[in-house]
Amino acid sequence: MATEPVYATTGLIDVLLARAGEQAPDPTTISVSVTRAAECKELDIDGDTPVFTHFYLPNAGNAVNFVFGVDLGTPVGQTQGRFVSHPEGPLEPTQADDFHEVLFVAVPPWDRQSIVAFDRDNTRRELRLLDVEPPEEVFEE
């Protein structure tokens, strides 16, 4: 059985890689979430296909997050993926990584060829980048 590819917007991947480069030599971890393809304009893939489009930055200086391993700034149950950087390698998941449905792992030189997607079972997945804009988010007060 063939494994389905992981789809992500080029804008999201570029921002994640830039953030990893800024944080190096320290590793970084960022929660990422999906939007259904039907909500993204100009896509020629099944409308139910998840496309990684958004990220949540961890709160700087929030000791509770680090002590208990919970990012209180990320909406519960709304992130299907996690981005991690490994400034000194390897380009694969490690035991220290926080696993999700999809784990994006990146290493220097922080370009599009230095990021790989994996599933929960550490199986490498094909990463397909889509040059589309995600739908605009509207926040209700």
C-alpha positions as CSV (number, residue, x, y, z in Angstrom):
1,M,0.0,0.0,0.0
2,A,1.4,3.3,-1.1
3,T,1.7,6.0,1.6
4,E,-0.1,9.3,0.8
5,P,2.2,12.3,0.4
6,V,2.2,15.2,2.9
7,Y,1.2,18.5,1.4
8,A,2.4,21.9,2.7
9,T,2.4,25.4,1.4
10,T,5.8,26.8,0.3
11,G,5.2,29.8,2.4
12,L,4.8,27.7,5.6
13,I,7.9,25.6,4.8
14,D,10.0,28.7,4.0
15,V,9.0,30.4,7.3
16,L,9.7,27.3,9.3
17,L,13.2,26.9,7.7
18,A,13.9,30.6,8.3
19,R,12.9,30.3,12.0
20,A,15.2,27.2,12.3
21,G,18.1,29.2,10.8
22,E,17.5,32.1,13.2
23,Q,17.4,29.8,16.2
24,A,20.5,27.8,15.3
25,P,22.6,26.5,17.0
26,D,19.6,25.9,19.3
27,P,17.0,23.5,18.1
28,T,13.4,24.7,17.6
29,T,10.0,23.0,17.8
30,I,6.9,24.5,16.2
31,S,3.3,23.2,16.1
32,V,1.8,23.2,12.6
33,S,-1.8,22.7,11.5
34,V,-3.7,21.9,8.4
35,T,-6.4,23.3,6.2
36,R,-8.6,21.2,4.0
37,A,-7.6,21.6,0.3
38,A,-11.1,22.7,-0.6
39,E,-10.5,25.9,1.4
40,C,-7.3,26.7,-0.5
41,K,-7.9,28.4,-3.9
42,E,-6.5,27.0,-7.1
43,L,-5.7,23.5,-5.9
44,D,-6.2,20.5,-8.1
45,I,-6.2,17.8,-5.4
46,D,-9.1,16.1,-3.5
47,G,-10.9,18.7,-1.3
48,D,-10.6,16.6,1.8
49,T,-6.8,16.4,1.6
50,P,-5.1,18.1,4.5
51,V,-2.6,20.8,3.6
52,F,-0.2,22.1,6.2
53,T,-0.7,25.9,6.1
54,H,-0.3,27.4,9.6
55,F,2.0,27.4,12.6
56,Y,1.9,28.3,16.3
57,L,5.1,29.7,17.9
58,P,5.8,28.6,21.4
59,N,5.5,31.3,24.0
60,A,9.0,32.5,24.9
61,G,9.8,32.4,28.6
62,N,6.8,30.3,29.7
63,A,8.3,28.0,32.3
64,V,5.2,25.9,32.6
65,N,5.5,24.8,29.0
66,F,9.0,23.6,29.5
67,V,8.4,21.9,32.9
68,F,5.3,20.0,31.9
69,G,6.0,19.7,28.2
70,V,2.7,21.3,27.2
71,D,2.5,24.3,24.9
72,L,-0.4,26.2,26.5
73,G,-0.4,28.8,23.7
74,T,-1.4,26.2,21.0
75,P,-5.1,25.4,20.7
76,V,-5.7,21.8,22.0
77,G,-6.3,19.2,19.3
78,Q,-5.8,21.7,16.4
79,T,-2.3,20.8,15.4
80,Q,-1.7,17.7,13.3
81,G,2.0,18.2,12.9
82,R,5.2,19.3,14.5
83,F,8.3,20.9,13.0
84,V,11.6,20.2,14.6
85,S,15.1,21.4,13.7
86,H,18.2,19.4,14.3
87,P,21.1,21.9,13.9
88,E,23.7,19.2,14.1
89,G,21.6,16.4,12.4
90,P,20.3,13.9,11.9
91,L,17.7,14.4,9.1
92,E,15.4,11.9,10.8
93,P,13.3,11.7,14.0
94,T,15.1,11.2,17.3
95,Q,13.8,10.0,20.7
96,A,13.8,13.6,21.9
97,D,11.3,14.7,19.3
98,D,7.6,15.2,20.2
99,F,5.7,13.1,17.7
100,H,2.5,14.0,15.9
101,E,0.6,12.6,12.9
102,V,3.3,14.3,10.8
103,L,6.8,15.3,12.0
104,F,8.8,17.7,9.8
105,V,12.5,17.4,10.5
106,A,15.0,20.0,9.1
107,V,18.8,20.4,9.2
108,P,21.2,23.0,7.8
109,P,21.5,24.6,5.3
110,W,17.8,25.2,6.0
111,D,16.7,25.0,2.4
112,R,13.8,23.1,0.9
113,Q,16.0,20.1,0.2
114,S,16.9,19.9,3.9
115,I,13.4,19.2,5.3
116,V,11.7,15.8,5.4
117,A,8.3,14.6,6.6
118,F,7.7,11.5,8.7
119,D,4.6,9.8,10.1
120,R,4.1,8.5,13.6
121,D,5.9,5.3,12.8
122,N,9.1,7.1,11.6
123,T,8.2,6.2,8.0
124,R,9.5,8.9,5.6
125,R,6.7,10.5,3.6
126,E,6.9,12.3,0.3
127,L,6.6,16.0,0.9
128,R,4.8,18.0,-1.8
129,L,5.1,21.7,-1.7
130,L,2.2,23.8,-3.0
131,D,2.6,27.4,-4.1
132,V,-0.7,28.6,-2.9
133,E,-2.0,31.0,-0.3
134,P,-3.9,29.6,2.7
135,P,-7.3,31.0,3.4
136,E,-7.3,34.1,5.6
137,E,-8.0,33.4,9.2
138,V,-10.6,35.5,10.9
139,F,-10.5,35.8,14.7
140,E,-13.7,36.3,16.6
141,E,-13.7,38.3,19.8
